[in-house]
């Protein structure tokens, strides 16, 4: 009672249940903050148009951040700067500043604060970060294990892969100016159809995102 802001720092599968239990106790104008877009996207927040719903999520420190390795702080929220994304799902426009200020405290030190919609946040996660990035990284780990199974010493395979991930990422994401060799470009050209389905970008279709979030929540 009397709270201006309530933060639902609970698992995605409990957001709907907890939100329904506390909603009757919240006065009109109260801000409810969730730390992930899954439950709000799936419609698990109570139908209370008099409440403000704000969603915020960390980007985590960039792999190109020196602080990540010197601290070390891979997750963020300790020493390495990270950016954040936030969305005002419902409520007055001026409420965004309050929600963002709170998010900056939660995830500090913050480098940049991006304002997006809930749908856009769902494209970022689970779409971009988990369905694509985590899946491909897990596949890369499987590929390293396969190379080891075929006789390459594990330490050599790990050093080779992680080292190449650094320089390849720096060039692909234009962190540094550079270009690949003809051999590398040809490997990419012939590797993509071997590793990826032609319609892989459909993972970003709204129906696919909705299905993924239903499984999560």
C-alpha positions as CSV (number, residue, x, y, z in Angstrom):
1,X,0.0,0.0,0.0
2,X,1.3,3.4,-0.9
3,X,4.0,2.2,-3.2
4,X,4.7,4.4,-6.2
5,X,6.6,1.7,-8.1
6,X,6.5,-2.1,-7.8
7,X,9.3,-4.1,-9.5
8,X,8.4,-7.7,-10.4
9,X,11.8,-9.3,-10.1
10,X,10.5,-12.8,-10.4
11,X,10.7,-15.6,-13.0
12,X,8.8,-15.1,-16.3
13,X,6.5,-18.1,-15.4
14,X,5.4,-16.3,-12.2
15,X,4.9,-12.8,-13.5
16,X,1.2,-13.3,-14.3
17,X,0.3,-15.0,-11.0
18,X,2.2,-12.4,-8.9
19,X,0.8,-9.5,-10.8
20,X,-2.7,-10.7,-10.5
21,X,-2.3,-11.1,-6.7
22,X,-0.9,-7.7,-6.1
23,X,-2.9,-5.7,-8.6
24,X,-6.0,-5.2,-6.3
25,X,-3.6,-3.6,-3.8
26,X,-2.2,-1.0,-6.2
27,X,-3.6,2.5,-6.3
28,X,-4.3,4.1,-9.7
29,X,-1.1,5.6,-11.2
30,X,1.2,3.0,-9.6
31,X,4.1,2.0,-11.9
32,X,4.7,-1.8,-12.3
33,X,8.1,-2.6,-13.7
34,X,9.1,-6.0,-15.2
35,X,12.6,-6.9,-16.1
36,X,11.8,-8.8,-19.3
37,X,9.3,-8.3,-22.2
38,X,8.1,-11.9,-22.3
39,X,5.2,-11.8,-19.8
40,X,4.0,-8.3,-20.9
41,X,4.2,-9.4,-24.6
42,X,2.2,-12.5,-23.8
43,X,-0.6,-10.5,-22.1
44,X,0.1,-11.8,-18.6
45,X,-0.2,-8.4,-16.8
46,X,-3.7,-7.6,-15.4
47,X,-6.0,-5.4,-17.5
48,X,-5.7,-2.3,-15.4
49,X,-5.6,0.8,-17.7
50,X,-5.1,3.0,-14.6
51,X,-1.7,1.4,-13.9
52,X,1.6,2.3,-15.6
53,X,3.5,-0.7,-17.1
54,X,7.2,-0.3,-17.8
55,X,9.6,-2.9,-19.1
56,X,13.4,-2.7,-18.9
57,X,16.2,-5.1,-19.7
58,X,20.0,-5.0,-19.8
59,X,22.1,-5.3,-23.0
60,X,25.0,-6.6,-20.9
61,X,28.6,-5.3,-21.5
62,X,29.8,-5.4,-25.1
63,X,32.4,-8.0,-26.0
64,X,34.6,-5.1,-27.2
65,X,34.5,-3.4,-23.8
66,X,37.9,-3.5,-22.1
67,X,36.2,-3.4,-18.7
68,X,34.6,-6.8,-19.3
69,X,38.1,-8.4,-19.3
70,X,39.9,-6.2,-16.8
71,X,37.3,-6.3,-14.0
72,X,36.1,-9.0,-15.0
73,X,32.4,-8.2,-15.3
74,X,30.7,-10.3,-18.1
75,X,27.1,-9.8,-16.9
76,X,27.1,-6.1,-16.1
77,X,25.9,-4.3,-13.1
78,X,29.2,-4.4,-11.3
79,X,31.9,-2.4,-13.0
80,X,31.6,-2.7,-16.8
81,X,29.3,-0.2,-18.5
82,X,26.3,-1.7,-20.2
83,X,23.4,-0.2,-22.2
84,X,19.8,-0.8,-21.5
85,X,16.5,-1.0,-23.4
86,X,13.2,0.1,-22.0
87,X,9.6,0.3,-23.1
88,X,6.5,2.1,-21.7
89,X,3.8,-0.4,-22.3
90,X,1.0,1.7,-21.0
91,X,0.8,4.9,-19.0
92,X,1.4,8.7,-19.4
93,X,4.4,9.6,-21.6
94,X,6.1,11.5,-18.8
95,X,6.3,8.2,-16.8
96,X,9.1,7.1,-19.1
97,X,11.6,9.3,-17.3
98,X,10.8,7.8,-13.9
99,X,11.0,4.2,-15.2
100,X,14.3,4.9,-17.0
101,X,15.8,6.5,-14.0
102,X,15.0,3.4,-11.9
103,X,16.4,1.2,-14.7
104,X,19.6,3.1,-14.7
105,X,20.0,2.5,-11.0
106,X,19.3,-1.2,-11.3
107,X,21.7,-1.8,-14.2
108,X,24.4,0.8,-13.3
109,X,26.9,1.7,-14.6
110,X,24.8,2.4,-17.8
111,X,26.4,3.6,-21.0
112,X,23.3,4.2,-23.2
113,X,19.6,4.0,-22.6
114,X,17.5,3.0,-25.6
115,X,13.7,3.6,-25.8
116,X,11.9,0.9,-27.7
117,X,8.4,-0.7,-27.8
118,X,7.5,-4.0,-26.1
119,X,7.2,-5.7,-29.5
120,X,10.7,-4.4,-30.4
121,X,12.1,-5.7,-27.1
122,X,10.6,-9.1,-27.9
123,X,12.5,-9.0,-31.3
124,X,15.7,-8.4,-29.3
125,X,14.9,-11.1,-26.7
126,X,14.1,-13.9,-27.2
127,X,14.5,-13.3,-31.0
128,X,17.9,-11.8,-31.6
129,X,19.8,-12.7,-28.3
130,X,18.5,-16.2,-27.6
131,X,16.9,-17.8,-30.6
132,X,19.7,-16.5,-32.9
133,X,22.8,-15.6,-30.9
134,X,22.6,-18.2,-28.1
135,X,21.7,-20.9,-30.6
136,X,24.6,-20.1,-32.9
137,X,27.1,-19.8,-30.1
138,X,25.9,-23.2,-28.7
139,X,26.4,-24.6,-32.2
140,X,29.9,-23.1,-32.3
141,X,30.7,-24.9,-29.0
142,X,29.4,-28.1,-30.5
143,X,31.6,-27.5,-33.5
144,X,34.6,-27.1,-31.3
145,X,33.8,-30.3,-29.5
146,X,33.5,-32.1,-32.9
147,X,36.9,-30.8,-33.9
148,X,38.3,-32.1,-30.6
149,X,36.6,-35.5,-31.2
150,X,38.3,-35.6,-34.6
151,X,41.8,-35.4,-32.9
152,X,42.6,-31.7,-32.4
153,X,43.9,-31.0,-28.9
154,X,41.2,-29.3,-26.9
155,X,43.4,-26.3,-25.8
156,X,44.4,-25.7,-29.4
157,X,40.8,-25.8,-30.6
158,X,39.6,-23.4,-27.9
159,X,42.4,-20.9,-28.4
160,X,41.9,-21.1,-32.2
161,X,38.2,-20.6,-32.0
162,X,38.0,-17.9,-29.3
163,X,40.8,-16.0,-31.0
164,X,39.1,-16.0,-34.4
165,X,35.8,-15.0,-32.7
166,X,37.5,-11.8,-31.6
167,X,38.9,-10.7,-34.9
168,X,36.0,-12.0,-37.0
169,X,33.5,-10.2,-34.8
170,X,35.5,-7.0,-34.8
171,X,35.5,-6.9,-38.6
172,X,31.9,-8.2,-39.1
173,X,30.4,-5.7,-36.7
174,X,32.7,-2.9,-37.9
175,X,34.4,-2.4,-34.6
176,X,37.6,-2.0,-36.7
177,X,38.2,-1.4,-40.4
178,X,39.1,-4.6,-42.2
179,X,38.2,-7.2,-44.7
180,X,38.3,-10.9,-45.0
181,X,40.5,-12.9,-47.3
182,X,38.9,-14.4,-50.5
183,X,39.2,-17.8,-48.8
184,X,37.1,-16.6,-45.8
185,X,34.5,-15.0,-48.0
186,X,34.1,-18.1,-50.0
187,X,33.8,-20.2,-46.8
188,X,31.0,-17.9,-45.7
189,X,29.2,-18.1,-49.1
190,X,29.2,-21.8,-49.1
191,X,28.9,-22.3,-45.4
192,X,25.6,-20.4,-44.9
193,X,23.4,-22.7,-47.0
194,X,25.1,-25.7,-45.4
195,X,24.4,-24.4,-41.8
196,X,21.3,-22.3,-42.2
197,X,17.8,-22.8,-43.6
198,X,16.9,-20.4,-46.4
199,X,13.9,-19.1,-44.3
200,X,15.8,-18.7,-41.0
201,X,14.8,-15.0,-40.7
202,X,11.2,-16.2,-40.1
203,X,12.3,-16.5,-36.4
204,X,11.5,-12.8,-36.3
205,X,8.0,-13.1,-37.5
206,X,5.5,-12.1,-34.8
207,X,3.9,-15.5,-34.7
208,X,7.2,-17.2,-34.2
209,X,8.2,-14.7,-31.5
210,X,4.8,-15.2,-29.8
211,X,5.3,-19.0,-29.9
212,X,8.7,-18.7,-28.4
213,X,7.4,-16.5,-25.6
214,X,4.5,-18.9,-24.9
215,X,7.1,-21.6,-24.4
216,X,9.0,-19.3,-22.0
217,X,6.1,-18.1,-20.0
